[in-house]
Amino acid sequence: MIDRRSGTKEPVAMLAELGRFARSRNTVREAGIELALSLDTKWEEVRSSPLGPVDVVDMFSGCGGMSAGFLAANTLLPAYRLAMAIDIDAVAMKTYEMNLGLKPLNDDLHAHSHNQDALVRMVNASRRAPDAPLVLIGCAPCQGFSSHRNAGGAADVRNSLFVRRASRACEPFLP
């Protein structure tokens, strides 16, 4: 059933459709292969799905894995709108923009840990309204945890970077 106001399927109808899809395949493997072969089409559906009322700000966005998950959730129930992404890795930001259609802000959150007012202004400028629902997301930088080209090992400062900087950046939003 289609919701007349939003033009989207009701959540119960969407889940029923998903169940019918899974049952119509002989095996989970077959369904997985079919899905994998249609990823381009499915991703375009995800990118063009309706946006929801909750603004999402992706700190330490990298190439956009967390943001992609929030957009994918919109295919079941339109709830999220990618409002802003922040990172310092130029290659990751280009990948993010190509995949998700939003250009990340090239900024270091550490610089804002001592000036939280500037961070609040920056985030609020990307939101529909300062009092709109907000979700702050972010992943720890992969490089500090990766065994590939990681000479620093456990002492790599990036391993604690996320907790220190993200928690400081989130403070003014009263999570």
mmCIF file of the C-alpha atoms, coordinates in Angstrom:
data_MODEL
# 
_entry.id   MODEL 
# 
loop_
_atom_site.group_PDB 
_atom_site.id 
_atom_site.type_symbol 
_atom_site.label_atom_id 
_atom_site.label_alt_id 
_atom_site.label_comp_id 
_atom_site.label_asym_id 
_atom_site.label_entity_id 
_atom_site.label_seq_id 
_atom_site.pdbx_PDB_ins_code 
_atom_site.Cartn_x 
_atom_site.Cartn_y 
_atom_site.Cartn_z 
_atom_site.occupancy 
_atom_site.B_iso_or_equiv 
_atom_site.pdbx_formal_charge 
_atom_site.auth_seq_id 
_atom_site.auth_comp_id 
_atom_site.auth_asym_id 
_atom_site.auth_atom_id 
_atom_site.pdbx_PDB_model_num 
ATOM 1   C CA . MET A 1 1   ? 0.000  0.000   0.000   1.00 0.00 ? 1   MET A CA 1 
ATOM 2   C CA . ILE A 1 2   ? 1.281  3.473   -0.896  1.00 0.00 ? 2   ILE A CA 1 
ATOM 3   C CA . ASP A 1 3   ? 1.203  6.285   1.652   1.00 0.00 ? 3   ASP A CA 1 
ATOM 4   C CA . ARG A 1 4   ? -0.554 9.155   -0.143  1.00 0.00 ? 4   ARG A CA 1 
ATOM 5   C CA . ARG A 1 5   ? 1.327  11.888  1.746   1.00 0.00 ? 5   ARG A CA 1 
ATOM 6   C CA . SER A 1 6   ? 4.887  10.699  1.157   1.00 0.00 ? 6   SER A CA 1 
ATOM 7   C CA . GLY A 1 7   ? 4.363  8.590   -1.972  1.00 0.00 ? 7   GLY A CA 1 
ATOM 8   C CA . THR A 1 8   ? 6.224  5.703   -0.333  1.00 0.00 ? 8   THR A CA 1 
ATOM 9   C CA . LYS A 1 9   ? 5.183  2.234   0.668   1.00 0.00 ? 9   LYS A CA 1 
ATOM 10  C CA . GLU A 1 10  ? 4.098  1.683   4.243   1.00 0.00 ? 10  GLU A CA 1 
ATOM 11  C CA . PRO A 1 11  ? 6.717  -0.209  6.297   1.00 0.00 ? 11  PRO A CA 1 
ATOM 12  C CA . VAL A 1 12  ? 4.527  -3.308  6.727   1.00 0.00 ? 12  VAL A CA 1 
ATOM 13  C CA . ALA A 1 13  ? 3.931  -3.500  2.973   1.00 0.00 ? 13  ALA A CA 1 
ATOM 14  C CA . MET A 1 14  ? 7.649  -3.112  2.293   1.00 0.00 ? 14  MET A CA 1 
ATOM 15  C CA . LEU A 1 15  ? 8.567  -5.906  4.701   1.00 0.00 ? 15  LEU A CA 1 
ATOM 16  C CA . ALA A 1 16  ? 5.930  -8.173  3.164   1.00 0.00 ? 16  ALA A CA 1 
ATOM 17  C CA . GLU A 1 17  ? 7.354  -7.461  -0.295  1.00 0.00 ? 17  GLU A CA 1 
ATOM 18  C CA . LEU A 1 18  ? 10.853 -8.272  0.941   1.00 0.00 ? 18  LEU A CA 1 
ATOM 19  C CA . GLY A 1 19  ? 9.589  -11.564 2.383   1.00 0.00 ? 19  GLY A CA 1 
ATOM 20  C CA . ARG A 1 20  ? 7.911  -12.477 -0.924  1.00 0.00 ? 20  ARG A CA 1 
ATOM 21  C CA . PHE A 1 21  ? 11.171 -11.739 -2.755  1.00 0.00 ? 21  PHE A CA 1 
ATOM 22  C CA . ALA A 1 22  ? 13.151 -14.031 -0.451  1.00 0.00 ? 22  ALA A CA 1 
ATOM 23  C CA . ARG A 1 23  ? 10.581 -16.849 -0.628  1.00 0.00 ? 23  ARG A CA 1 
ATOM 24  C CA . SER A 1 24  ? 10.410 -16.683 -4.422  1.00 0.00 ? 24  SER A CA 1 
ATOM 25  C CA . ARG A 1 25  ? 14.087 -17.677 -4.683  1.00 0.00 ? 25  ARG A CA 1 
ATOM 26  C CA . ASN A 1 26  ? 15.181 -21.298 -4.427  1.00 0.00 ? 26  ASN A CA 1 
ATOM 27  C CA . THR A 1 27  ? 18.052 -20.566 -2.097  1.00 0.00 ? 27  THR A CA 1 
ATOM 28  C CA . VAL A 1 28  ? 19.596 -17.735 -0.154  1.00 0.00 ? 28  VAL A CA 1 
ATOM 29  C CA . ARG A 1 29  ? 22.633 -18.108 -2.427  1.00 0.00 ? 29  ARG A CA 1 
ATOM 30  C CA . GLU A 1 30  ? 20.461 -17.609 -5.513  1.00 0.00 ? 30  GLU A CA 1 
ATOM 31  C CA . ALA A 1 31  ? 18.876 -14.514 -3.999  1.00 0.00 ? 31  ALA A CA 1 
ATOM 32  C CA . GLY A 1 32  ? 22.335 -13.199 -3.097  1.00 0.00 ? 32  GLY A CA 1 
ATOM 33  C CA . ILE A 1 33  ? 23.633 -13.742 -6.623  1.00 0.00 ? 33  ILE A CA 1 
ATOM 34  C CA . GLU A 1 34  ? 20.593 -12.011 -8.108  1.00 0.00 ? 34  GLU A CA 1 
ATOM 35  C CA . LEU A 1 35  ? 21.031 -9.072  -5.760  1.00 0.00 ? 35  LEU A CA 1 
ATOM 36  C CA . ALA A 1 36  ? 24.767 -8.829  -6.498  1.00 0.00 ? 36  ALA A CA 1 
ATOM 37  C CA . LEU A 1 37  ? 24.113 -8.788  -10.247 1.00 0.00 ? 37  LEU A CA 1 
ATOM 38  C CA . SER A 1 38  ? 21.627 -5.958  -9.859  1.00 0.00 ? 38  SER A CA 1 
ATOM 39  C CA . LEU A 1 39  ? 23.620 -3.743  -7.466  1.00 0.00 ? 39  LEU A CA 1 
ATOM 40  C CA . ASP A 1 40  ? 23.862 -0.830  -9.899  1.00 0.00 ? 40  ASP A CA 1 
ATOM 41  C CA . THR A 1 41  ? 20.082 -0.740  -10.242 1.00 0.00 ? 41  THR A CA 1 
ATOM 42  C CA . LYS A 1 42  ? 19.548 -1.251  -6.516  1.00 0.00 ? 42  LYS A CA 1 
ATOM 43  C CA . TRP A 1 43  ? 22.030 1.517   -5.633  1.00 0.00 ? 43  TRP A CA 1 
ATOM 44  C CA . GLU A 1 44  ? 20.228 3.959   -7.937  1.00 0.00 ? 44  GLU A CA 1 
ATOM 45  C CA . GLU A 1 45  ? 16.989 3.064   -6.109  1.00 0.00 ? 45  GLU A CA 1 
ATOM 46  C CA . VAL A 1 46  ? 18.732 3.785   -2.798  1.00 0.00 ? 46  VAL A CA 1 
ATOM 47  C CA . ARG A 1 47  ? 20.121 7.119   -4.018  1.00 0.00 ? 47  ARG A CA 1 
ATOM 48  C CA . SER A 1 48  ? 16.737 8.201   -5.372  1.00 0.00 ? 48  SER A CA 1 
ATOM 49  C CA . SER A 1 49  ? 14.641 7.016   -2.424  1.00 0.00 ? 49  SER A CA 1 
ATOM 50  C CA . PRO A 1 50  ? 12.660 9.693   -0.555  1.00 0.00 ? 50  PRO A CA 1 
ATOM 51  C CA . LEU A 1 51  ? 14.467 11.588  2.163   1.00 0.00 ? 51  LEU A CA 1 
ATOM 52  C CA . GLY A 1 52  ? 13.210 11.629  5.707   1.00 0.00 ? 52  GLY A CA 1 
ATOM 53  C CA . PRO A 1 53  ? 12.916 14.236  8.447   1.00 0.00 ? 53  PRO A CA 1 
ATOM 54  C CA . VAL A 1 54  ? 16.055 13.269  10.419  1.00 0.00 ? 54  VAL A CA 1 
ATOM 55  C CA . ASP A 1 55  ? 19.270 15.087  9.454   1.00 0.00 ? 55  ASP A CA 1 
ATOM 56  C CA . VAL A 1 56  ? 22.427 12.958  9.497   1.00 0.00 ? 56  VAL A CA 1 
ATOM 57  C CA . VAL A 1 57  ? 25.894 14.457  9.988   1.00 0.00 ? 57  VAL A CA 1 
ATOM 58  C CA . ASP A 1 58  ? 28.736 12.042  9.259   1.00 0.00 ? 58  ASP A CA 1 
ATOM 59  C CA . MET A 1 59  ? 31.910 12.962  11.152  1.00 0.00 ? 59  MET A CA 1 
ATOM 60  C CA . PHE A 1 60  ? 35.073 11.176  9.990   1.00 0.00 ? 60  PHE A CA 1 
ATOM 61  C CA . SER A 1 61  ? 32.986 10.200  6.950   1.00 0.00 ? 61  SER A CA 1 
ATOM 62  C CA . GLY A 1 62  ? 35.739 8.522   4.969   1.00 0.00 ? 62  GLY A CA 1 
ATOM 63  C CA . CYS A 1 63  ? 34.332 7.048   1.757   1.00 0.00 ? 63  CYS A CA 1 
ATOM 64  C CA . GLY A 1 64  ? 30.796 6.970   3.203   1.00 0.00 ? 64  GLY A CA 1 
ATOM 65  C CA . GLY A 1 65  ? 30.081 3.466   4.473   1.00 0.00 ? 65  GLY A CA 1 
ATOM 66  C CA . MET A 1 66  ? 27.993 4.651   7.420   1.00 0.00 ? 66  MET A CA 1 
ATOM 67  C CA . SER A 1 67  ? 26.145 7.228   5.311   1.00 0.00 ? 67  SER A CA 1 
ATOM 68  C CA . ALA A 1 68  ? 25.380 4.584   2.678   1.00 0.00 ? 68  ALA A CA 1 
ATOM 69  C CA . GLY A 1 69  ? 23.757 2.464   5.376   1.00 0.00 ? 69  GLY A CA 1 
ATOM 70  C CA . PHE A 1 70  ? 21.504 5.335   6.419   1.00 0.00 ? 70  PHE A CA 1 
ATOM 71  C CA . LEU A 1 71  ? 20.518 5.990   2.789   1.00 0.00 ? 71  LEU A CA 1 
ATOM 72  C CA . ALA A 1 72  ? 19.816 2.289   2.269   1.00 0.00 ? 72  ALA A CA 1 
ATOM 73  C CA . ALA A 1 73  ? 17.522 2.331   5.300   1.00 0.00 ? 73  ALA A CA 1 
ATOM 74  C CA . ASN A 1 74  ? 15.436 4.952   3.490   1.00 0.00 ? 74  ASN A CA 1 
ATOM 75  C CA . THR A 1 75  ? 14.333 2.321   0.968   1.00 0.00 ? 75  THR A CA 1 
ATOM 76  C CA . LEU A 1 76  ? 12.396 0.609   3.774   1.00 0.00 ? 76  LEU A CA 1 
ATOM 77  C CA . LEU A 1 77  ? 11.273 3.670   5.694   1.00 0.00 ? 77  LEU A CA 1 
ATOM 78  C CA . PRO A 1 78  ? 12.236 7.191   4.584   1.00 0.00 ? 78  PRO A CA 1 
ATOM 79  C CA . ALA A 1 79  ? 13.688 8.615   7.773   1.00 0.00 ? 79  ALA A CA 1 
ATOM 80  C CA . TYR A 1 80  ? 17.084 10.160  7.010   1.00 0.00 ? 80  TYR A CA 1 
ATOM 81  C CA . ARG A 1 81  ? 18.599 13.017  5.040   1.00 0.00 ? 81  ARG A CA 1 
ATOM 82  C CA . LEU A 1 82  ? 22.362 13.278  4.642   1.00 0.00 ? 82  LEU A CA 1 
ATOM 83  C CA . ALA A 1 83  ? 22.960 16.850  5.762   1.00 0.00 ? 83  ALA A CA 1 
ATOM 84  C CA . MET A 1 84  ? 26.745 16.965  6.025   1.00 0.00 ? 84  MET A CA 1 
ATOM 85  C CA . ALA A 1 85  ? 29.878 14.865  5.875   1.00 0.00 ? 85  ALA A CA 1 
ATOM 86  C CA . ILE A 1 86  ? 33.247 15.879  7.302   1.00 0.00 ? 86  ILE A CA 1 
ATOM 87  C CA . ASP A 1 87  ? 36.660 14.342  6.614   1.00 0.00 ? 87  ASP A CA 1 
ATOM 88  C CA . ILE A 1 88  ? 40.259 15.292  5.824   1.00 0.00 ? 88  ILE A CA 1 
ATOM 89  C CA . ASP A 1 89  ? 41.176 12.561  3.320   1.00 0.00 ? 89  ASP A CA 1 
ATOM 90  C CA . ALA A 1 90  ? 40.803 13.974  -0.213  1.00 0.00 ? 90  ALA A CA 1 
ATOM 91  C CA . VAL A 1 91  ? 40.564 10.564  -1.916  1.00 0.00 ? 91  VAL A CA 1 
ATOM 92  C CA . ALA A 1 92  ? 37.936 9.301   0.526   1.00 0.00 ? 92  ALA A CA 1 
ATOM 93  C CA . MET A 1 93  ? 35.951 12.526  0.152   1.00 0.00 ? 93  MET A CA 1 
ATOM 94  C CA . LYS A 1 94  ? 35.932 12.197  -3.653  1.00 0.00 ? 94  LYS A CA 1 
ATOM 95  C CA . THR A 1 95  ? 34.670 8.611   -3.321  1.00 0.00 ? 95  THR A CA 1 
ATOM 96  C CA . TYR A 1 96  ? 31.998 9.762   -0.873  1.00 0.00 ? 96  TYR A CA 1 
ATOM 97  C CA . GLU A 1 97  ? 30.809 12.469  -3.259  1.00 0.00 ? 97  GLU A CA 1 
ATOM 98  C CA . MET A 1 98  ? 30.720 10.132  -6.271  1.00 0.00 ? 98  MET A CA 1 
ATOM 99  C CA . ASN A 1 99  ? 28.792 7.437   -4.404  1.00 0.00 ? 99  ASN A CA 1 
ATOM 100 C CA . LEU A 1 100 ? 26.449 9.536   -2.290  1.00 0.00 ? 100 LEU A CA 1 
ATOM 101 C CA . GLY A 1 101 ? 26.054 12.800  -4.193  1.00 0.00 ? 101 GLY A CA 1 
ATOM 102 C CA . LEU A 1 102 ? 27.036 15.018  -1.260  1.00 0.00 ? 102 LEU A CA 1 
ATOM 103 C CA . LYS A 1 103 ? 30.377 16.823  -1.209  1.00 0.00 ? 103 LYS A CA 1 
ATOM 104 C CA . PRO A 1 104 ? 32.031 16.348  2.193   1.00 0.00 ? 104 PRO A CA 1 
ATOM 105 C CA . LEU A 1 105 ? 33.484 19.307  4.005   1.00 0.00 ? 105 LEU A CA 1 
ATOM 106 C CA . ASN A 1 106 ? 37.284 19.142  4.111   1.00 0.00 ? 106 ASN A CA 1 
ATOM 107 C CA . ASP A 1 107 ? 37.771 19.967  7.769   1.00 0.00 ? 107 ASP A CA 1 
ATOM 108 C CA . ASP A 1 108 ? 39.617 18.609  10.780  1.00 0.00 ? 108 ASP A CA 1 
ATOM 109 C CA . LEU A 1 109 ? 37.293 18.085  13.747  1.00 0.00 ? 109 LEU A CA 1 
ATOM 110 C CA . HIS A 1 110 ? 40.259 18.391  16.099  1.00 0.00 ? 110 HIS A CA 1 
ATOM 111 C CA . ALA A 1 111 ? 40.471 22.069  15.170  1.00 0.00 ? 111 ALA A CA 1 
ATOM 112 C CA . HIS A 1 112 ? 36.901 22.512  16.418  1.00 0.00 ? 112 HIS A CA 1 
ATOM 113 C CA . SER A 1 113 ? 37.388 20.701  19.721  1.00 0.00 ? 113 SER A CA 1 
ATOM 114 C CA . HIS A 1 114 ? 38.453 24.007  21.284  1.00 0.00 ? 114 HIS A CA 1 
ATOM 115 C CA . ASN A 1 115 ? 35.866 26.118  19.446  1.00 0.00 ? 115 ASN A CA 1 
ATOM 116 C CA . GLN A 1 116 ? 32.615 24.213  19.688  1.00 0.00 ? 116 GLN A CA 1 
ATOM 117 C CA . ASP A 1 117 ? 30.519 27.263  18.786  1.00 0.00 ? 117 ASP A CA 1 
ATOM 118 C CA . ALA A 1 118 ? 32.040 27.249  15.294  1.00 0.00 ? 118 ALA A CA 1 
ATOM 119 C CA . LEU A 1 119 ? 31.239 23.547  14.940  1.00 0.00 ? 119 LEU A CA 1 
ATOM 120 C CA . VAL A 1 120 ? 27.636 24.095  16.033  1.00 0.00 ? 120 VAL A CA 1 
ATOM 121 C CA . ARG A 1 121 ? 27.244 26.924  13.494  1.00 0.00 ? 121 ARG A CA 1 
ATOM 122 C CA . MET A 1 122 ? 28.767 24.768  10.753  1.00 0.00 ? 122 MET A CA 1 
ATOM 123 C CA . VAL A 1 123 ? 26.500 21.782  11.486  1.00 0.00 ? 123 VAL A CA 1 
ATOM 124 C CA . ASN A 1 124 ? 23.373 23.909  11.930  1.00 0.00 ? 124 ASN A CA 1 
ATOM 125 C CA . ALA A 1 125 ? 24.014 25.587  8.557   1.00 0.00 ? 125 ALA A CA 1 
ATOM 126 C CA . SER A 1 126 ? 23.611 22.183  6.888   1.00 0.00 ? 126 SER A CA 1 
ATOM 127 C CA . ARG A 1 127 ? 20.396 21.254  8.708   1.00 0.00 ? 127 ARG A CA 1 
ATOM 128 C CA . ARG A 1 128 ? 16.807 21.897  7.717   1.00 0.00 ? 128 ARG A CA 1 
ATOM 129 C CA . ALA A 1 129 ? 16.274 23.701  11.019  1.00 0.00 ? 129 ALA A CA 1 
ATOM 130 C CA . PRO A 1 130 ? 18.346 23.937  14.219  1.00 0.00 ? 130 PRO A CA 1 
ATOM 131 C CA . ASP A 1 131 ? 15.654 22.044  16.127  1.00 0.00 ? 131 ASP A CA 1 
ATOM 132 C CA . ALA A 1 132 ? 15.201 19.298  13.492  1.00 0.00 ? 132 ALA A CA 1 
ATOM 133 C CA . PRO A 1 133 ? 15.987 15.753  14.651  1.00 0.00 ? 133 PRO A CA 1 
ATOM 134 C CA . LEU A 1 134 ? 19.707 15.060  14.295  1.00 0.00 ? 134 LEU A CA 1 
ATOM 135 C CA . VAL A 1 135 ? 21.832 11.924  14.173  1.00 0.00 ? 135 VAL A CA 1 
ATOM 136 C CA . LEU A 1 136 ? 25.609 12.247  14.470  1.00 0.00 ? 136 LEU A CA 1 
ATOM 137 C CA . ILE A 1 137 ? 27.486 9.285   13.029  1.00 0.00 ? 137 ILE A CA 1 
ATOM 138 C CA . GLY A 1 138 ? 31.114 8.465   12.478  1.00 0.00 ? 138 GLY A CA 1 
ATOM 139 C CA . CYS A 1 139 ? 33.589 5.641   12.280  1.00 0.00 ? 139 CYS A CA 1 
ATOM 140 C CA . ALA A 1 140 ? 37.057 5.445   13.674  1.00 0.00 ? 140 ALA A CA 1 
ATOM 141 C CA . PRO A 1 141 ? 39.684 6.034   10.978  1.00 0.00 ? 141 PRO A CA 1 
ATOM 142 C CA . CYS A 1 142 ? 40.498 2.645   9.444   1.00 0.00 ? 142 CYS A CA 1 
ATOM 143 C CA . GLN A 1 143 ? 44.204 3.321   8.946   1.00 0.00 ? 143 GLN A CA 1 
ATOM 144 C CA . GLY A 1 144 ? 45.099 3.047   12.622  1.00 0.00 ? 144 GLY A CA 1 
ATOM 145 C CA . PHE A 1 145 ? 43.453 -0.367  12.906  1.00 0.00 ? 145 PHE A CA 1 
ATOM 146 C CA . SER A 1 146 ? 44.556 -1.820  9.577   1.00 0.00 ? 146 SER A CA 1 
ATOM 147 C CA . SER A 1 147 ? 47.509 -4.186  9.428   1.00 0.00 ? 147 SER A CA 1 
ATOM 148 C CA . HIS A 1 148 ? 48.208 -2.978  5.888   1.00 0.00 ? 148 HIS A CA 1 
ATOM 149 C CA . ARG A 1 149 ? 50.942 -0.315  5.931   1.00 0.00 ? 149 ARG A CA 1 
ATOM 150 C CA . ASN A 1 150 ? 50.531 0.321   9.661   1.00 0.00 ? 150 ASN A CA 1 
ATOM 151 C CA . ALA A 1 151 ? 53.987 0.768   11.121  1.00 0.00 ? 151 ALA A CA 1 
ATOM 152 C CA . GLY A 1 152 ? 52.666 2.349   14.331  1.00 0.00 ? 152 GLY A CA 1 
ATOM 153 C CA . GLY A 1 153 ? 50.737 -0.696  15.540  1.00 0.00 ? 153 GLY A CA 1 
ATOM 154 C CA . ALA A 1 154 ? 48.898 -0.258  18.838  1.00 0.00 ? 154 ALA A CA 1 
ATOM 155 C CA . ALA A 1 155 ? 50.726 3.023   19.488  1.00 0.00 ? 155 ALA A CA 1 
ATOM 156 C CA . ASP A 1 156 ? 49.213 4.649   16.363  1.00 0.00 ? 156 ASP A CA 1 
ATOM 157 C CA . VAL A 1 157 ? 47.549 7.852   17.619  1.00 0.00 ? 157 VAL A CA 1 
ATOM 158 C CA . ARG A 1 158 ? 44.679 7.382   15.157  1.00 0.00 ? 158 ARG A CA 1 
ATOM 159 C CA . ASN A 1 159 ? 43.430 4.492   17.303  1.00 0.00 ? 159 ASN A CA 1 
ATOM 160 C CA . SER A 1 160 ? 42.293 6.908   20.013  1.00 0.00 ? 160 SER A CA 1 
ATOM 161 C CA . LEU A 1 161 ? 41.619 9.828   17.683  1.00 0.00 ? 161 LEU A CA 1 
ATOM 162 C CA . PHE A 1 162 ? 37.987 8.978   17.083  1.00 0.00 ? 162 PHE A CA 1 
ATOM 163 C CA . VAL A 1 163 ? 36.950 8.667   20.717  1.00 0.00 ? 163 VAL A CA 1 
ATOM 164 C CA . ARG A 1 164 ? 38.706 11.853  21.805  1.00 0.00 ? 164 ARG A CA 1 
ATOM 165 C CA . ARG A 1 165 ? 37.699 14.059  18.903  1.00 0.00 ? 165 ARG A CA 1 
ATOM 166 C CA . ALA A 1 166 ? 34.233 12.702  18.207  1.00 0.00 ? 166 ALA A CA 1 
ATOM 167 C CA . SER A 1 167 ? 33.158 12.825  21.837  1.00 0.00 ? 167 SER A CA 1 
ATOM 168 C CA . ARG A 1 168 ? 34.396 16.407  22.097  1.00 0.00 ? 168 ARG A CA 1 
ATOM 169 C CA . ALA A 1 169 ? 32.637 17.375  18.836  1.00 0.00 ? 169 ALA A CA 1 
ATOM 170 C CA . CYS A 1 170 ? 29.344 15.794  19.970  1.00 0.00 ? 170 CYS A CA 1 
ATOM 171 C CA . GLU A 1 171 ? 29.204 17.519  23.362  1.00 0.00 ? 171 GLU A CA 1 
ATOM 172 C CA . PRO A 1 172 ? 27.347 20.682  22.301  1.00 0.00 ? 172 PRO A CA 1 
ATOM 173 C CA . PHE A 1 173 ? 24.591 18.632  20.642  1.00 0.00 ? 173 PHE A CA 1 
ATOM 174 C CA . LEU A 1 174 ? 23.704 16.909  23.937  1.00 0.00 ? 174 LEU A CA 1 
ATOM 175 C CA . PRO A 1 175 ? 23.641 13.337  22.604  1.00 0.00 ? 175 PRO A CA 1 
# 
